[in-house]
Amino acid sequence: MILDRVTDLIGNTPILRLPVGNAALLLKMEKNNPGGSTKDRMAHNMVLAAIKSGRLKPGGVIVESSSGNTGIGLAITAVELGLRFIAVVDHHAAPDKIAVMRALGAEIRMVEGSYRDDEVAVVERQRLAAEIAASIPGAIFMNQSDNAANAGGYSALVREVIEETGGAIDAYVGCVGTGGSMTGIGRGLKAHRSGTMIVAVEPAGSIVFGRPGHPYYQSGTGTPAGDTVGLVLDYSCIDLGLQVTDAQAFETARYFARRIGLLVGGSTGGVLYTALRLIHEGTIGGNVLVSVADGGEKYLGTIFNDDWMAARRLNDPTVWIDLDRWLGRAAPAIAASDFPYLSAA
């Protein structure tokens, strides 16, 4: 297939099937999008919707608060359409993501203030993004958390999955942040097959499902304490809301790199851990869809850095033991080389 624009590369991502007992884990490889994440879909859709509505004019300015992936998607679309893009980020964003946005021509504005290493400054990001947009003629604050075009960006993903699987999806397990992907995918799958179980996964410390908030390291997912859950999230399409710890998420990402040969990001690690646990417990089964929201290539300096993990005491070998058991791998399968950072903790 020969395409004419970079944004034509968005979508039509393949599915990798991993047998898990009597079930099958279907990994929708969203990391294969041109910006390396599923957020390319919604970023492109939000820009097109803003242009169609007249909010965004030719040569206009997009301003958005982002931990990185949405910003990368917006930067790609901005380049293609001749728009200016300003990304408002905080210290919690992976340096690799910020570097990619800069490489694509995005202007980076870092929020000021003293924040903990594991604290997401999303409230200040949102405030600053709105302030910047209001101060620049022809600029709009995209506001992905409350933007209906966010969820609408995932309708093509649902159509692809139905076509790729013949519609045989028994459960979907995904991370929930702004709520766009969870709402768009959850609604779409249930509209096709009402019995599909939708499981939403947030970081431990996130407040999406009303649990007490506290800082966490997982990037681009969840809603931190002090922020409000985005208007785009439709709770009615969610059957089960669960939390996953940073250690469970990050160790699962590292496990999939060492055992499967697949680099996935931290939020995907958390979703994979949760999906495998639920399959093992018998809560879900059959064809279980998981979106590989982004790749581990963006976290080489954090999640896949031994010193970074050790300094934050995020190492947990029991996660590997659980994963070996759930995936039916013969024990012992853990090598000392998998945990070189334990001695440094």
C-alpha positions in Angstrom: 0.0 0.0 0.0 1.3 3.4 -1.0 0.1 6.4 1.0 0.4 10.1 0.5 0.5 11.7 4.0 2.0 10.8 7.3 -1.4 10.9 9.0 -2.5 8.2 6.5 -0.2 5.9 8.5 -2.5 6.2 11.5 -4.5 3.1 12.2 -4.8 -0.3 10.6 -2.4 -1.6 13.3 -1.9 -5.4 13.5 -2.9 -7.7 16.4 -0.5 -10.0 18.1 -2.1 -13.1 19.6 -0.7 -14.6 22.8 -2.3 -17.9 24.0 -3.0 -17.8 27.8 -4.5 -21.2 28.9 -7.9 -21.4 27.3 -8.0 -17.7 26.5 -6.2 -15.6 24.0 -4.6 -12.2 24.7 -5.0 -10.0 21.6 -2.5 -7.2 21.6 -3.6 -4.3 19.3 -0.2 -2.9 18.3 -1.0 0.8 18.6 2.6 1.6 19.1 2.9 1.1 15.3 1.2 4.4 14.7 3.5 7.1 13.2 3.9 8.9 16.6 4.3 5.6 18.4 1.1 5.6 20.3 -2.7 5.2 20.1 -3.0 8.9 20.9 -2.2 9.7 17.2 -5.8 8.7 16.5 -7.5 11.1 18.9 -5.0 14.0 18.3 -5.7 13.9 14.6 -9.4 13.7 15.1 -9.5 16.6 17.6 -7.6 18.8 15.2 -9.9 17.9 12.2 -13.0 18.5 14.4 -11.7 21.9 15.5 -11.1 22.9 11.9 -14.5 21.7 10.8 -16.2 23.6 13.6 -14.3 26.8 12.7 -12.6 27.0 16.1 -9.2 26.5 14.4 -8.3 28.6 11.4 -5.6 28.0 8.7 -2.2 28.9 10.2 -3.7 28.8 13.7 -2.1 27.7 17.0 -2.9 24.6 19.0 -2.1 24.6 22.8 -2.4 21.4 24.8 -1.4 20.0 28.2 0.2 16.6 27.6 2.5 14.0 29.2 3.8 13.4 25.7 1.9 11.0 23.5 -1.0 13.3 22.8 1.5 16.1 22.2 3.4 13.9 19.7 0.2 13.2 17.8 -0.7 16.8 17.7 2.8 17.8 16.6 2.5 15.4 13.6 -0.9 16.8 12.5 0.3 20.3 13.1 3.3 19.8 10.8 1.1 18.3 8.1 -1.5 21.1 8.2 0.8 24.0 8.7 -0.2 24.8 12.2 1.8 26.0 15.2 1.8 23.7 18.3 2.7 24.6 21.9 2.9 21.6 24.3 2.6 22.3 28.1 4.5 19.6 30.0 5.8 19.0 33.5 8.7 17.1 35.0 6.6 13.9 35.0 6.8 13.6 31.2 9.4 11.2 29.9 12.4 13.1 28.5 12.3 11.0 25.3 8.7 12.2 24.6 9.7 15.8 25.0 12.6 15.3 22.7 10.3 13.8 20.0 7.9 16.7 20.3 10.8 19.2 19.9 12.1 17.2 16.9 8.7 17.6 15.3 8.8 21.4 15.8 6.6 21.7 18.9 7.3 24.5 21.3 7.7 23.2 24.8 6.5 25.1 27.9 7.4 23.5 31.2 5.3 24.3 34.2 7.1 25.9 37.1 6.9 25.0 40.8 8.2 22.5 43.2 6.8 19.0 42.7 7.6 15.6 44.0 9.3 13.2 41.6 6.2 11.0 41.5 3.7 13.9 41.5 1.8 14.8 38.2 1.3 18.6 37.9 -1.7 18.2 35.6 -3.8 20.9 37.2 -1.1 23.5 36.7 -0.5 22.2 33.2 -4.1 22.7 32.3 -4.2 26.1 33.8 -1.1 27.3 32.0 -2.3 25.8 28.7 -5.6 27.7 28.9 -3.7 30.9 29.8 -1.3 30.6 26.9 -4.1 29.9 24.4 -6.1 32.9 25.7 -3.1 35.2 25.2 -2.3 34.3 21.5 -4.6 35.4 18.7 -5.9 32.5 16.7 -4.9 29.9 19.4 -7.2 27.3 20.9 -6.7 25.1 24.0 -7.5 21.6 22.8 -8.4 20.4 26.3 -8.4 16.7 25.5 -10.0 15.7 28.9 -13.3 17.5 28.0 -13.1 17.3 24.2 -15.8 15.0 22.7 -13.6 14.5 19.6 -11.1 12.6 21.9 -13.4 9.6 22.2 -14.5 9.9 18.6 -11.0 9.3 17.5 -11.2 5.7 18.4 -14.1 4.7 16.2 -11.8 3.5 13.5 -9.9 1.3 16.0 -13.2 -0.4 16.9 -14.0 -1.1 13.3 -10.5 -2.5 12.7 -10.8 -4.8 15.7 -14.2 -6.1 14.6 -12.9 -6.8 11.1 -9.6 -8.4 12.3 -11.4 -10.7 14.8 -14.7 -11.2 13.1 -16.2 -9.4 16.1 -15.3 -12.1 18.6 -14.1 -10.0 21.5 -15.1 -11.3 24.9 -13.4 -8.6 27.0 -11.4 -5.4 26.6 -8.9 -4.3 29.2 -7.5 -0.8 28.8 -6.0 2.0 30.8 -8.1 5.1 31.7 -6.7 8.6 31.8 -8.7 11.3 30.1 -11.2 8.6 29.4 -11.2 9.1 25.6 -9.9 5.7 24.6 -11.8 3.9 27.3 -15.1 5.6 26.3 -14.6 5.4 22.5 -13.5 1.7 22.5 -15.8 0.6 25.3 -18.9 2.1 23.7 -18.0 0.8 20.3 -17.4 -2.7 21.4 -20.6 -2.8 23.4 -22.6 -1.4 20.6 -21.3 -4.4 18.4 -21.6 -7.0 21.2 -23.3 -5.9 24.4 -21.9 -8.8 26.4 -18.3 -7.7 25.9 -16.8 -7.0 29.3 -15.0 -3.7 29.6 -12.3 -3.4 32.3 -10.7 0.0 33.0 -7.3 0.1 34.7 -6.0 3.2 36.6 -2.7 3.6 38.6 -2.9 3.1 42.3 -3.2 6.7 43.5 -5.5 7.8 40.8 -9.0 9.1 41.7 -11.0 7.9 38.6 -13.0 5.3 40.6 -13.2 7.3 43.9 -10.3 5.7 45.7 -7.9 7.9 47.8 -5.4 9.8 45.7 -1.6 9.7 46.2 1.4 10.3 43.9 2.3 7.7 41.2 4.9 7.3 38.5 2.8 5.9 35.7 2.7 8.5 32.9 -0.2 9.5 30.7 -2.8 7.5 32.6 -5.1 8.0 35.6 -6.3 11.2 37.2 -4.2 12.5 40.1 -5.5 13.9 43.3 -6.5 17.6 43.0 -7.7 17.2 39.4 -11.2 16.4 38.2 -12.1 13.4 36.0 -12.5 14.5 32.4 -16.0 15.0 31.0 -15.2 12.7 28.1 -15.2 9.6 30.4 -18.5 7.6 30.2 -18.6 5.4 33.3 -21.7 3.6 32.0 -19.6 1.6 29.4 -17.2 0.3 32.1 -18.0 -3.0 33.8 -15.0 -3.2 36.2 -12.6 -0.5 37.4 -9.3 -1.7 38.9 -6.0 -0.2 40.1 -2.4 -1.4 39.4 0.7 -0.3 41.2 3.7 1.3 39.6 5.8 -1.8 40.4 3.3 -4.2 38.8 3.0 -2.0 35.7 6.7 -1.4 35.2 7.9 -4.9 36.1 5.4 -6.3 33.6 6.8 -4.0 30.9 10.3 -5.2 31.7 9.1 -8.8 31.7 7.5 -8.5 28.3 10.8 -7.1 26.9 12.9 -9.9 28.4 10.5 -12.8 27.9 8.4 -11.9 24.8 10.7 -9.5 23.0 8.1 -6.7 23.0 8.8 -3.2 24.3 5.7 -1.7 25.8 5.2 1.4 27.9 4.3 1.5 31.6 0.6 2.0 31.3 0.4 -1.0 28.9 2.4 -3.0 31.4 -0.3 -2.3 34.0 -3.0 -3.3 31.6 -1.2 -6.5 30.7 -0.7 -7.4 34.3 -4.3 -6.8 35.1 -5.6 -8.8 32.1 -3.4 -11.8 32.8 -4.5 -11.8 36.5 -8.2 -11.6 35.6 -7.7 -14.4 33.1 -6.0 -16.5 35.7 -8.8 -15.9 38.2 -11.4 -16.8 35.7 -13.0 -13.3 35.7 -12.5 -12.9 32.0 -11.7 -15.4 29.2 -12.0 -16.1 25.5 -10.6 -13.3 23.3 -9.3 -10.6 25.5 -8.3 -7.4 23.7 -5.6 -5.1 25.0 -4.3 -2.0 23.3 -0.5 -1.6 23.3 -1.0 2.1 23.9 2.7 3.0 23.3 6.1 1.4 23.1 8.9 1.1 25.7 11.3 2.9 23.4 10.0 6.2 25.0 11.0 5.0 28.5 14.5 3.7 28.1 15.8 6.3 30.6 13.1 5.5 33.2 11.3 2.1 33.3 14.0 0.2 31.5 16.8 1.9 33.4 18.0 -0.2 36.3 19.3 2.7 38.4 16.0 4.6 37.9 14.0 1.7 39.1 16.2 1.0 42.1 16.4 4.6 43.2 12.6 4.6 43.4 12.2 1.1 45.0 10.0 0.0 42.2 11.5 -3.4 41.7 9.4 -6.4 42.6 10.5 -10.0 41.5 7.1 -11.4 42.7 5.5 -9.8 39.6 7.7 -12.0 37.4 6.8 -15.1 39.4 3.1 -14.3 38.9 3.5 -13.6 35.2 5.5 -16.9 34.7 2.7 -18.8 36.4 -0.1 -17.1 34.6 1.6 -17.6 31.2 2.3 -21.2 32.0 6.1 -20.9 31.9 8.2 -23.5 33.7 9.7 -22.3 37.0 12.3 -21.2 37.8 12.4 -18.8 34.8 13.8 -15.8 36.6 17.5 -15.1 36.1 19.7 -12.9 38.3 20.5 -10.9 35.2 16.8 -9.8 35.0 17.2 -7.9 38.3 20.7 -6.3 38.3 19.3 -3.4 40.2 18.2 -5.3 43.3 21.6 -5.1 44.9 21.5 -1.3 44.5 18.1 -0.9 46.1 
